[in-house]
Structures are given as structure tokens and as C-alpha cells.
Amino acid sequence: MAKYLRVSFALALASFVMATVSAQQKIVPAQSEIVFISKQMGVPVDGRFKKFDAQMNFDPKSPQTSKVSFTVDLASADIGNSETERELTKPGWFDTSKFPQATFASSAMKALGGGKFEVIGKLSIKGSVRDVVVPVAVTQAGGVSTARGEFVLKRLEFKIGDGDWNDPSLVANEVTVKFKLAVTGMAAL
């Protein structure tokens, strides 16, 4: 019985330590960003999301046990033109009244060496869910870990730009998403 209690206590302590470690991982908003680049009639259009958050339990030495999830406030899209930004909230684009957030949840991670990782998960935008693979590079300095990554999504798979904007010669189907997330509380690489 005493052995059983010691094992149970050890498991409970390990769970508490892991929960404490994951609770300590926080994004530093002032040093983080999510940007996107699309093309309209062949001309690049840069934008960014002003509001987003992440829940992280990332251990660089054990990525297979790590989890990351993101939420992005789609109405916070900023492309430097208020009229276009209002248009983006409408049903043909992000339809933020029905779908206020885009989400990502990791399902697997693996180390590639040299602070590089592959994060696999589900991206959900406007009710459409797609599997994505995101390459991520992590650097560390001064107690802050910075995760940078980039991937391309096909907007039409997520029903972004319906109707007249469905034509990829007007607005390209491929949208590049880049992110830089500064995080405190991450274990050393």
C-alpha cells in the first residue's frame, strides 16, 4: 500500500509540475506578430492581425509531448485601409459575425535539429478545417524564446473571398502567413 501511495504521489507531483511549467509560458504581445501577404491583381498586400493569443505547453527537448493552440481575432485584421478592413468582416470574406476567430491546434510536433521544429495541426477558418504543417525556428536570448514560422494557405479552401472575389486572377489564392511569437517561461533548447 505504501508503494502505491508513493507512486500515486509521484505521478500527482509530476502532473502538478508539468501544469505549472505550461502555465508559466506566456506570449509577450509587444514582441509578437502575425502578418499575412496576399496579392491583389499581382500587387502584394501586407496585413497583420492586432489581436491573437496562444496557449502553450512546449518543451523543446520533448516536442512529441508538447501542445500549442492559437486563436486569432479575425476582425482585428489591419491592412492600412479602414474601408477594406470593414469589407474583410463581411460574409464574403471572414464573416466575423458568425466566425469571429481563426484557430489552430497542434496534433504533433517533431524536432528537426538546430532549434527547428515541424508543427502539425488543424487550422480552422470560417468553419472550414484543414491540416497544416508549419516549420518553426526557435531562438532564445535574455529569458525570451522567439518562435518564427511561415506557411502558405489557400484562401478558397476556407471560403475567404467568395462571390466576385473568387477569381484568383483578382486576388491570388495563396496567402503567406508569417508569425513571430516571443514567449517567456520556455525550457532551454
Secondary structure, 3 states (H helix, E strand, C coil): CHHHHHHHHHHHHHHHHHHHHHHHCEECHHHCEEEEEEEECCEEEEEEECCEEEEEECCCCCHHHCEEEEEEEHHHEECCCHHHHHHHCCCCCCCCCCCCEEEEEEEEEEEEECCEEEEEEEEEECCEEEEEEEEEEEEEECCEEEEEEEEEEEHHHHCCCCHHHHCCCCECCEEEEEEEEEEECCCCC
